[in-house]
């Protein structure tokens, strides 16, 4: 298969049969490393892997990419955290032609939502390799005890069921979720989308004070204030919220599917035998959970070895490897893998069914798509905390809107 070199600053003038790949510590990485001998044998290439923790990875990219270093060919990166910044700074090679011209690779097999998150200005600049979808974790035994025959299909039903279960089981919260200002933003996003809102509109203006956003803030905060754990803190990330759920202290918990083994592993969870999974409940705009790539692969635009770098991505993100990864519990972004019975065999059936809904209706981001993501999350997350503590969610959304619009204006300069 003959493919042209990527556009931009990179080329193949220094082509080498050694592809230098920088990966993060992750089960995906461990799986791919085990399969590398097969790729090296097939391709005749040698793969040199640098494997780092997330913080080390970010530090290395900050230094090397900013300096225009060519000693990274393939890079594993977080599309929603640093993708916009990397693309704007022209660190990521344009992969559009390579991906479209590679028939075996089948770009059309990738789900639209995750692929949109690895694209920039209508160009494919990364390939999604690991995805996450939001689903509803719940306690089957508590639902049955309170007379409910099925988990809630709407957000109204979620509120009704949470209230009844809480009343029927003193000391058990009807609902738990992330509460930390920045940590909660990703999980709150599905509520925002399902109410018909988003963080910004198509012209890039803040919409965190829209009627839909105000309703979503009030709902999320109200659920935690009225039906959440007693003396709830406002700095919980997933680990604290998950602990409350797995210790049997809550009935419902909206969370990423990627964390489900924390709830189903008897060594970690007191409720492992009674946990169920349901699609994210529908709001006024329907069920619109996020379906996002937590990690992707890209080619350093300064690399002089881009054709061989693409061969690695073509293999590592190809159909065969994606299926093997998913069988090992790493959710992929390819439609064919989710439609393959082998691809969902390792998941609980209700989890696989819930994810299917997310794949059909999913939104490709779970936070504002900006360059300075951490600062943006602090701004749009403040109304979540205010709503939990009983402050006026609408007024807080108006204040956040002003601050976020100023942030967006500053970033556009």
Long-range contacts (C-beta under 8 A, 24 or more apart in sequence): 1-102, 1-103, 1-104, 3-97, 3-98, 3-101, 3-102, 3-307, 3-310, 4-97, 4-98, 4-101, 5-306, 5-307, 6-93, 6-94, 6-95, 6-97, 6-98, 6-299, 6-301, 6-306, 6-310, 7-93, 7-94, 7-97, 8-90, 8-93, 8-94, 8-301, 9-68, 9-90, 9-301, 9-302, 10-70, 10-93, 10-299, 10-300, 10-301, 10-302, 10-303, 10-304, 10-306, 11-304, 11-306, 12-304, 12-305, 12-306, 12-307, 12-308, 13-304, 14-70, 14-304, 14-305, 15-304, 15-305, 15-307, 15-308, 16-304, 16-305, 16-308, 17-44, 17-45, 17-46, 17-308, 18-45, 18-46, 18-47, 18-48, 18-305, 19-45, 19-46, 19-47, 19-48, 19-73, 19-74, 19-305, 19-308, 19-309, 19-311, 19-312, 20-48, 20-50, 20-71, 20-72, 20-73, 20-74, 20-305, 21-47, 21-48, 21-49, 21-50, 21-73, 21-74, 21-75, 21-76, 21-312, 22-49, 22-50, 22-51, 22-52, 22-57, 22-60, 22-61, 22-72, 22-74, 22-75, 22-76, 23-49, 23-50, 23-51, 23-52, 23-76, 24-51, 24-52, 24-53, 24-54, 24-57, 24-76, 24-295, 25-51, 25-52, 25-53, 25-54, 26-76, 26-130, 26-295, 27-328, 27-329, 27-330, 28-129, 28-130, 28-295, 28-325, 28-330, 29-76, 31-324, 31-325, 31-328, 31-330, 32-316, 32-321, 32-325, 35-321, 35-324, 39-312, 39-315, 39-316, 42-315, 43-311, 43-312, 43-315, 45-308, 45-311, 45-312, 47-312, 58-82, 61-86, 61-91, 65-89, 65-91, 65-300, 65-302, 68-302, 69-300, 69-302, 70-300, 70-302, 70-303, 70-304, 72-300, 72-303, 73-299, 73-300, 73-303, 73-305, 73-306, 73-308, 73-309, 73-312, 74-297, 74-298, 74-299, 74-300, 74-309, 74-312, 74-313, 75-297, 75-298, 75-299, 75-300, 76-129, 76-295, 76-296, 76-297, 77-126, 77-295, 77-296, 77-297, 77-298, 78-294, 78-295, 78-296, 79-117, 79-118, 79-126, 79-128, 79-292, 79-293, 79-295, 79-296, 80-117, 80-292, 80-293, 80-294, 80-365, 80-366, 80-367, 80-369, 80-373, 81-373, 82-373, 83-117, 83-118, 83-120, 83-125, 83-126, 83-296, 84-120, 84-369, 84-370, 84-371, 84-373, 85-371, 85-372, 86-125, 86-298, 87-120, 87-121, 87-125, 88-120, 88-371, 90-301, 91-300, 91-301, 91-302, 92-120, 92-125, 92-126, 92-298, 92-299, 92-300, 92-301, 93-125, 93-298, 93-299, 93-300, 93-301, 93-303, 93-306, 94-123, 94-124, 94-125, 95-123, 95-124, 95-125, 95-126, 95-127, 95-298, 95-299, 95-310, 95-313, 96-123, 96-124, 98-310, 98-314, 99-124, 99-127, 102-314, 104-314, 104-318, 105-314, 105-317, 105-318, 106-319, 106-336, 109-319, 109-334, 109-335, 109-336, 110-333, 110-334, 110-335, 111-291, 111-333, 111-334, 111-335, 111-359, 111-362, 112-364, 113-290, 113-291, 113-292, 113-362, 113-363, 113-364, 114-291, 114-292, 114-293, 114-333, 114-364, 115-333, 115-364, 116-364, 117-292, 117-293, 117-296, 117-364, 117-365, 117-369, 118-293, 118-296, 118-298, 125-298, 126-296, 126-297, 126-298, 127-296, 127-297, 127-298, 127-313, 127-317, 128-293, 128-295, 128-296, 128-317, 128-333, 129-293, 129-295, 129-296, 129-297, 129-316, 129-317, 129-322, 129-325, 129-332, 129-333, 130-258, 130-293, 130-294, 130-295, 130-325, 130-330, 130-331, 130-332, 130-333, 131-291, 131-292, 131-293, 131-294, 131-331, 131-332, 131-333, 132-256, 132-257, 132-258, 132-290, 132-291, 132-292, 132-294, 132-331, 132-366, 133-256, 133-257, 133-289, 133-290, 133-291, 133-292, 133-331, 133-354, 133-355, 133-358, 133-359, 133-362, 134-187, 134-190, 134-254, 134-255, 134-256, 134-257, 134-280, 134-289, 134-290, 134-358, 134-366, 135-254, 135-255, 135-256, 135-257, 135-260, 135-277, 135-278, 135-279, 135-280, 135-289, 135-351, 135-354, 135-355, 135-358, 136-252, 136-253, 136-254, 136-277, 136-278, 136-279, 136-280, 136-281, 136-354, 137-245, 137-252, 137-253, 137-254, 137-255, 137-260, 137-263, 137-275, 137-276, 137-277, 138-251, 138-252, 138-253, 138-275, 138-276, 138-277, 138-278, 139-165, 139-248, 139-250, 139-251, 139-252, 139-271, 139-274, 139-275, 139-276, 140-274, 140-275, 140-276, 141-274, 142-168, 142-169, 142-172, 142-251, 142-274, 143-251, 143-276, 145-169, 151-276, 151-278, 152-252, 152-278, 152-281, 153-279, 153-281, 153-282, 154-281, 154-282, 154-283, 155-191, 155-194, 155-219, 155-281, 155-282, 155-283, 157-281, 158-223, 158-252, 158-281, 159-219, 159-223, 159-227, 161-251, 161-252, 162-223, 162-227, 162-251, 162-252, 163-226, 163-227, 165-251, 166-227, 166-251, 169-251, 171-249, 172-248, 172-249, 172-250, 172-251, 173-227, 173-228, 173-229, 173-230, 173-244, 173-249, 173-250, 173-251, 174-223, 174-227, 174-228, 174-250, 174-251, 174-252, 175-223, 175-224, 175-227, 175-228, 175-250, 175-251, 175-252, 175-253, 176-224, 176-228, 176-229, 176-241, 176-244, 176-245, 176-249, 176-250, 176-252, 176-253, 177-220, 177-223, 177-224, 177-228, 177-241, 177-253, 177-254, 177-255, 178-236, 178-237, 178-238, 178-241, 179-224, 179-228, 179-232, 179-233, 179-234, 179-235, 179-236, 179-241, 179-384, 179-385, 179-388, 180-234, 180-235, 180-236, 180-237, 180-381, 181-234, 181-235, 181-377, 181-378, 181-381, 181-382, 181-384, 181-385, 182-374, 182-377, 182-378, 182-381, 183-235, 183-236, 183-237, 183-238, 183-381, 184-220, 184-381, 184-384, 184-385, 185-366, 185-367, 185-377, 185-380, 185-381, 185-384, 186-256, 186-290, 186-366, 186-367, 187-238, 187-254, 187-255, 187-256, 187-366, 188-216, 188-217, 188-220, 188-381, 188-384, 189-290, 189-363, 189-365, 189-366, 189-367, 190-254, 190-280, 190-288, 190-289, 190-290, 190-363, 190-366, 191-216, 191-219, 191-220, 191-254, 191-283, 192-216, 193-285, 193-288, 193-289, 193-290, 193-363, 194-280, 194-281, 194-282, 194-283, 194-284, 194-285, 194-286, 194-287, 194-288, 194-289, 195-219, 195-283, 195-284, 195-285, 196-283, 196-284, 196-285, 198-363, 199-367, 199-368, 199-369, 199-376, 199-380, 199-404, 200-368, 200-369, 200-408, 204-408, 204-412, 205-405, 205-408, 206-401, 206-404, 206-405, 206-408, 207-401, 208-380, 208-383, 208-397, 208-400, 208-401, 208-404, 209-394, 209-397, 209-398, 209-400, 209-401, 212-284, 212-285, 213-397, 214-393, 214-394, 214-397, 215-284, 216-283, 217-383, 217-384, 217-386, 217-387, 217-393, 217-394, 217-396, 217-397, 218-387, 218-393, 218-394, 220-384, 220-387, 221-383, 221-384, 221-385, 221-386, 221-387, 221-388, 221-389, 221-393, 222-387, 224-388, 225-387, 225-388, 225-389, 225-390, 228-388, 232-388, 234-385, 234-388, 234-389, 245-271, 246-270, 246-271, 246-272, 247-271, 254-280, 257-331, 257-351, 257-354, 257-355, 257-358, 258-294, 258-331, 260-348, 260-351, 261-329, 264-348, 276-350, 277-348, 277-350, 277-351, 277-353, 277-354, 278-350, 278-354, 279-353, 279-354, 279-357, 279-358, 280-354, 280-357, 280-358, 286-361, 287-357, 287-361, 288-361, 288-362, 288-363, 289-357, 289-358, 289-361, 289-362, 289-363, 290-358, 290-362, 290-363, 290-364, 290-365, 290-366, 291-358, 291-359, 291-362, 291-363, 291-364, 292-362, 292-364, 292-365, 292-366, 293-333, 331-355, 335-359, 368-404, 370-407, 370-408, 370-411, 371-411, 372-407, 372-411, 375-407, 376-404, 376-407, 379-403, 379-404, 379-407, 380-404
